[in-house]
């Protein structure tokens, strides 16, 4: 099921980057649960009311927010520094690993990013966004079977997660299974009509 990376359509790496950048926005449908009724199996600190957090937890969330802002600005190094500060605190929260994975991704360190996406999943086995993060790395490497498994996991974890369907569609497209690709991208579009890959 693997396809050489050189055989990927030009838009695949760009879409992978787009989806990963989507992790950075708190309201983004594909990684922060926008449009989804599903709840994380382990509630993330950034999803809790700030007044319910203790001082260390508030500092953790501030570092995560700073890391996201740096990633939006294209500064992966600053994002990594903020994510590392967050993870030094005693909060063992899955989002810290996900955000650090994005920072490593921005530094073209896919191996370390994948390890952090997997750690986020280990801490929160219901983290659909982390499963999809693994999927986009596998996809960009041409490991289509592994990518599809990750995207299938994301959809199984959250049936309203458009990013999982978009990933499935990308894999099917690369396999030239156009009907299956169209169906999966239709599912993504039904959940978020603004998704770049779905349109």
N, C-alpha and C positions, 0 to 999 in steps of 0.2 A: 503493500500500500504506500510505499514512499515514492515521492516524486522529486527529482532534483530541483534544488532551489533555483537553478538557472531557468527551469521551465515554468516558474511561477509567473502569472500575469503581472504586469507592472504595478497594478493596484493592490496586490496582496500585501506586500510589506507596508505600504502606506495605510491600508485599512488596519493592519495589526497595530501600527503606531497610533492610529486614530482611536482605536478601541482602548488601548492602554492609557492614552491620555485621558480618555473618558473616566478612568478611575479617579482622576484628580478632582473632578467636580462633585461636590457634595450632593447635587441633585441629579447627577447623570443616571439615566435609566439603566445602563448596562452594568454598572459596577456598584452603585449605591442604592439599588432597589427602587428607583423611581418607577412608578406605574406597577409596582408589584405588591401584592398583599402578603407575600411571604415574610416571615420574621427570621432573623439570623438564629441559628441554633444556640449560639453563644453571643448574647447582646454585646455589641461593640461600644466602647466607652464614648465615642463621638456621637452615638445615637441616643445617649442618655441625656436627660436634662442636666445642664451645667451645675445647677445648685444641688444636685444629688451626688456630685463628685467630691472626693476629698482633694486636698491640696496637690498631692502628687499626681492624681488622676487628671486634674485640671491642667497641670504643667505638661503632662503627656499629650493631651488633646491639643494644647497650644503648639507643641512641637510638630504634631501631625498636620495641623492646619498650615503651619509655616512650610512644612515640606511640600504639601500640595500646592501652595502658592508658588514656591520655587519651581516646581515641575511645570506648572502652567506658564511660567515665565521662561521656560527652557533651560533652567539652571540645575542640571542634575547633580552637580557637586554640592551645591547648597542644600538641595533636597536630601541628599544622602546624609549630610552633616546633621540636619534636623531630625531625620528618621533615626539616626544613631543615638542622638540625645534622648529621643522618646524611648527607645528600646533599652537605654541604660536605667530607666526608672523601673520600679518593681510593679509593673502593670500587666505583664503577660497577656497582651491584647492582640488579637490576630491582625487587626488593621495596621499595626506598626510594621509587621512583616510584609504585608501587601504593599504598603507605601514604599518601604525600602526596596522591594522587588522592582517597583517602577523606577526608582532612582538608579538602580543597577542597570535596568533596561535602557535608561537614557544614556548610560555610559557604555552601552554596547557590551555589557557583561551578562550575556544570556544565561550562562551556567549558574551564576550566583543568584540572578533574578529567579530562575526556575526553583532553586533551592528555597528561596524565601516564599514564593507562592505556595510551595509544598508545605512549608512550616506553617503558613497561615491556615492551610487546610487541616493540618494536624491539630492545631489549636481549636479550630472551628470547622468540623467536618461538613457543615452545611453552608460553607462560604462559596456560593456559586461564582462570585467574581474572581476568586482565587483559582477555581477550577478553569475558568475561561482564560485567565492569565497564562496558565500552563499551556492551554490549547493554542494560543496565538504563538507562543515560542515554538512549540512542536510544528505548527503549520509553517512558520517561516523557515524551519529547518528541513521542510519537505517530509516530515514524519507524519503522513496523513492518518494512519491508523491511530496513532497515539493522540493526535490532535482531535480526531473525531470522538475518541473515548472521553477526552477532557470536556469537549463541548456537550456531549451527551450527558456527562455528569452534571454540568452546569444547569442544563435544562431539567434534569431529574431533581436537582436540589431546589430549583425555583422555576416552575413552569411558566412564570410571567417574565422571565429574564430574557429580554430581547437579544442581548449579546451572545447568549448561548446558541440561539437559532441562527444568528448572523454567522457565527463560526461554523456551524453545521453547513450552512449554505455555501460558505467559501470552500470547505472540503469537497462537497459534492460537485461544485463548479470545476474544481481542479481535476476531479475524476471524470469530468464530462458527463455527469449524471444530471443533465439540465433540468429535468422535471423535478427531481428531488431537491436540487438547488433552489429552484423557483418556489417550491413549497416551503422550504425552510426560511428563505428570505421573506416570503409572504407572512410567515409567523412573526418574524422580526418586525416587519413593517406594521403589522396589526398591533404590536405592542409599542412601537415608537416609529411613527412615520417619517421622522427626521433622520433616521439612521442612514449614513452615507452608503453603506454597502447594500442596504435593502432597496435603494432607489436606482 
